Amino acid sequence: MSNNKKNFALSAILFLLFIVFTVVVKLVDVHNIGPNGSVVGLATINNSFRNILDYNATFYKISEILGYISLLIVVLYAVIGIKQLIERKGLFKVDRSILLLGMFYILVATVYVIFEFVEINYRPVILNEGLEASYPSSHTILSICVCMSSFLVSKNVFKNEKFANVFNIFTIILMVLIVLTRLISGVHWLTDIIGGILISIALCTLFDAFLNIKNRKNKINIKI
């Protein structure tokens, strides 16, 4: 089996694991341990985790700021794509890596919107006026999907290899910091973070599989 087929197979397995895990979170060990008596799946594990890491406003604010920084990566690639579109005068003349990245962002945004309406668990704390859906962790999905997809395309996009390497290090550090600060901020149940990691890796593996279909020798001439 080729590496590309393995990536598609791995992505399918990860999506299946995410679905199974989500069903377990929704149906197993469900108790009223959340704010306003809201029910939470895998309550024993989640409650034990909450007792260790309760709400921390400082880490919550840090995770929010880091999340905005990760969005700047999206803006960067959007600017590159728009620049190519204008210069090359045709959507399909834009580098395929950038087009795939744009479609990937749309897919990630779609997943985000779906889970805003499909409420699996609510946050362990009330941050605004009422209960908020918290599964899977949107910040975890954002950080992993944006940073890992950038890691996968950067050397196709940036001609300067040293810049690409430094940028990759930055994105990986940013990803780890966002997930960690979100985890210890106490605004999510442990299962929210795990679910976010599972679906994010599934999405990124799928993206890598499609990305590998293209000829990686085609690079954008952007000097930085």
BELPE-V921849 format. One record per backbone hydrogen bond with DSSP energy under -1.0 kcal/mol. CO is the residue of the C=O (numbers start at 1). NH is the residue of the N-H. E is the energy in kcal/mol with one decimal. If there is no record, write none. Layout:
{{CO/NH/E} {CO/NH/E}}
This chain:
{{2/6/-2.2} {3/7/-2.0} {4/8/-2.1} {5/9/-2.5} {6/10/-3.0} {7/11/-2.6} {8/12/-2.1} {9/13/-2.3} {10/14/-2.5} {11/15/-2.5} {12/16/-2.2} {13/17/-2.5} {14/18/-2.4} {15/19/-2.3} {16/20/-2.7} {17/21/-2.9} {18/22/-2.6} {19/23/-2.3} {20/24/-2.3} {21/25/-2.6} {22/26/-2.0} {23/27/-1.9} {24/28/-2.9} {28/42/-3.3} {29/43/-2.9} {31/33/-1.7} {31/40/-2.5} {34/37/-1.3} {35/38/-1.7} {38/34/-2.5} {40/31/-2.0} {42/46/-2.5} {43/47/-3.0} {44/48/-1.9} {45/49/-2.1} {46/50/-2.2} {47/51/-2.0} {49/53/-2.7} {56/60/-1.9} {57/61/-2.2} {58/62/-2.2} {59/63/-2.4} {60/64/-1.9} {61/65/-2.3} {62/66/-2.7} {63/67/-1.8} {64/68/-1.8} {65/69/-1.9} {66/70/-2.1} {67/71/-1.3} {71/75/-2.1} {72/76/-2.4} {73/77/-2.1} {74/78/-2.1} {75/79/-2.6} {76/80/-2.1} {77/81/-2.3} {78/82/-2.6} {79/83/-2.6} {80/84/-2.2} {81/85/-2.3} {82/86/-2.3} {83/87/-2.4} {84/88/-3.0} {85/89/-1.1} {90/93/-1.3} {91/94/-1.3} {95/99/-1.9} {96/100/-2.8} {97/101/-2.0} {98/102/-2.4} {99/103/-2.1} {100/104/-2.3} {101/105/-2.4} {102/106/-1.8} {103/107/-2.2} {104/108/-2.7} {105/109/-2.6} {106/110/-2.1} {107/111/-2.2} {108/112/-2.2} {109/113/-2.4} {110/114/-2.5} {111/115/-1.9} {113/116/-1.0} {114/118/-2.4} {117/119/-1.1} {121/134/-2.7} {132/123/-2.3} {137/141/-2.1} {138/142/-2.8} {139/143/-2.7} {140/144/-2.3} {141/145/-2.5} {142/146/-2.4} {143/147/-2.1} {144/148/-2.6} {145/149/-1.7} {146/150/-1.7} {147/151/-2.1} {148/152/-1.9} {149/153/-1.5} {150/154/-2.2} {153/156/-1.5} {153/157/-1.8} {154/158/-3.1} {156/220/-1.8} {160/164/-2.2} {161/165/-2.4} {162/166/-2.4} {163/167/-2.9} {164/168/-2.2} {165/169/-2.0} {166/170/-2.3} {167/171/-2.5} {168/172/-2.3} {169/173/-2.3} {170/174/-2.6} {171/175/-2.5} {172/176/-2.4} {173/177/-2.5} {174/178/-2.4} {175/179/-2.2} {176/180/-2.5} {177/181/-2.8} {178/182/-2.1} {179/183/-2.1} {180/184/-2.5} {185/56/-3.2} {189/193/-1.3} {190/194/-2.2} {191/195/-2.6} {192/137/-2.1} {192/196/-2.0} {193/197/-2.4} {194/198/-2.5} {195/199/-2.3} {196/200/-1.8} {197/201/-2.4} {198/202/-2.0} {199/203/-2.3} {200/204/-2.6} {201/205/-2.4} {202/206/-2.0} {203/207/-2.4} {204/208/-2.5} {205/209/-1.9} {206/210/-2.0} {207/211/-2.5} {208/212/-2.1} {210/213/-1.0} {211/214/-1.0} {215/218/-1.7} {220/222/-1.9} {222/159/-1.3}}
